[in-house]
Amino acid sequence: MKENKNKIIIIVAISIVVVIVCAFFIYQELKNKLQLKTTEEIAQEQEQVEPEVDTSDIETTVSINQTADFNKDGLVILQSDGLNYVIDKDFKVLWTFDGFNDGQGFVDNYIKVKQDNKTVVYDRNGEEKFSYGEHDYENVELVPGGCLIITKKDDTYNSSSTKTGVYSLNKQDYILQPSEEYVSEIQDRGDGMLCLDWSYNKYFNIKTEKVVEYQKSFMKNFVDGYAVEGTTDSILVFDENGEMTEIKEPNGKVPGIYNYNNGMAFDVYNSTLFNLETKTAISLKSQFHDVDDDTLFENGYALVKFSNEGNTPYYTVIDKQANMLFEPVKINNDNTVLDNGESMRVINSTLKDGYFIATVDGNDTVFDYQNNKILEAQKGESFQGITNSCVKVRYDAPSRGTEYYYKDMEGNRIQIKK
């Protein structure tokens, strides 16, 4: 009986050992399989990792320090992080520079930049067109028409001479040869017209490369092809070819011409509209009693701010034939609520690209030349002006400080890409 009990114990012990051994081998097998699976999974995961992306062509946004106006050739210089960005009308970066510009900016399609010990003139695409050292010339002036007025002094051991001439950046040569007679005489009169002496009747036309003389002296600048000067009862219109035309003031009084452009001039003293191209005048005295002196035409239209005989201010837009595009609207230059409860309205700009800015009930608003409301400033925004058919915006962010950017006329913030 005792022997049977011992045999049972031995059999049980052997069975336990066998079970343990089998379990060990099963464990080892499972462990190996698990390790292989883990390795395979790792390999698969490594294969699924996305490859590195080349970000060199991905556009990034330029955060600008301030907005600025585009010039007539669709160029503007904007600063960001100490670098100057040259931007075209599509808000694309053409090139950058880190030199010093004297504030003149682009003159037509050229810009003068001082870099280290030399000054370089670049074109709109950043191509160098002219350069000089600090002591190469007496003076170099960049003027409209893509030219430089250059004054140079030449010294030898037994002679000294100083000459001034006009150098074309496009032709890379002088179009008005340097001469001693032009030293301290040539004056930029705008629009590619240079006054050649202090008698003010001899000019050089950069466009035609010809010297023209006028029968009368004048000191006004050329704008859009004309210079205008007032007399006791008329205006004198000077074109770019040496011709002068007199247009009589219909009321027979002294004209007050502060601005002229787009072939038009507005006499704010007498409410007279002069067409410089047709050489005609229209009296608007019955329509506009007292006109502001910032009336300017643009693409055939002008925003006119005026007062009636009771000194109540209004505004409207007229064309070159003096037709009003809409019934005059009352404005309030004193920035106070009108007595009759009408909306407070202050006009903040002239007509630009077919738009103007008014403050209505304290909120900046863009209107088109037909007085349709186009865009309102959002909370924290103020409109700084219109350029390139866009709005210059200042935004006072509560947490980030002041930001500057442009918006299109649909209210979208324009991203400047580089």
Steps between C-alpha positions, in 0.01 A plus 500: 500500500788724588679411176192596291484835672866567421445408132211745480715776647780426251256499206350831612846654542608381155178639353561838662854506366377411153235772517760754615742398225226516236384837627858627485541388141160646405597827672830513309319437171244770569772739611694451177186551295413815692852638451487431127160666475622804688798530270277472195265761636789736566624446146151569364470815709834622372383442145184706569689812622453780243818606319647843567327771299702763312367826644723730296213588263226532762383863520521675833325816610683828547392692810550869418591788731276752322291536184599736219363626168577326172649722231344544156703203369353267763799482735539553873777448757395340829716430804504183707760388755756752379472397135348697211257309279422618146136406435309511170130576446411133551663512847784272393854558622725585205822531699642628829780729607658601831651832397379853575253681277476874559121486515459584133389145432439389145508772236313338214671160478829587670629536854824636646646301791809576708687182590828514694727750320313520173158593365320272257205575272283191447209440265167349611639147475808567713742525207785745552487783245751751641735526797753746637727554797485780756750719316425418135254784439404834647131407488270232354122557498246239391211665312180386323548368150764247603789747508776632724613862521874455548748769601866405478820689575816414306838614628848485351819658625437810288121512450164446664152479349153408626223388266138387533308275263198268479570125490242245379488179703324324215748602230799491737625825350459877525197643318596855598876528477685634807571869480627773729193711416273253677687492832262602784238582237303184425185460710259208498149626417329162503357276230833478314540877457822670613541876528843588359557847643375747753310701239236225520412493131749243364426133565629157401235238416637158599234316298589671170862578598448855372555846645181710491459873567186679615401859425441560870683395813321281756593313815228235523554126481369278221230247590354259244643703212414854610615785723247766605552853627237762586477863387261777606207362298615179330727198520802427282539139391846376399532167317819292466583626150554870565140610438312737731122556495294753694153405626284783634325467835123522419429724800784736411668457837836383633505119486610289792672192360654283771500166323480372145528152354337260255474790253273698734529794740247627754484868591393484865466881529232524232374140468624478142598176327779526241560228241867527410465270200206676329609842635149576628350619828166432672367716783343297782428795726129425506568145621798537734528805721830435680725211384780334698847544350578127483270429203689263269395309191584135453406293196248764397331555837547725802363494854380853575458622857319832519275716718172668423432866575416409858844336537352151528745250345408246232677268260440344159697359207511669158632397158701716259179659368405603857213251516424387857490122541271520803307755702738685738519341845530700821822455697621614838858617522460599867464135601180562698150358471280685253201686645245311293626160613664409170806277499825671589714497183854630450688468169857385559650473152486606138388262227760226443465204264127575486451496881504736797489462879242654731446462873134421561386504863860454609574206271729525196319399183603470134263631230538477125479801267121451473467520880427129548618358832776247429682413822477579872784484750477222757546547874848635572564596135551843350541573130817693418437558129444333164773377266519240225120457529548381859459646848794571729398377845627563851378248756541556872494145635421475874766236564749533212540875470468693171497321165501634147367328190304542177144390423334455164160654434327177600645526850765229463833557670772484235792270573837615368690194385871456458 
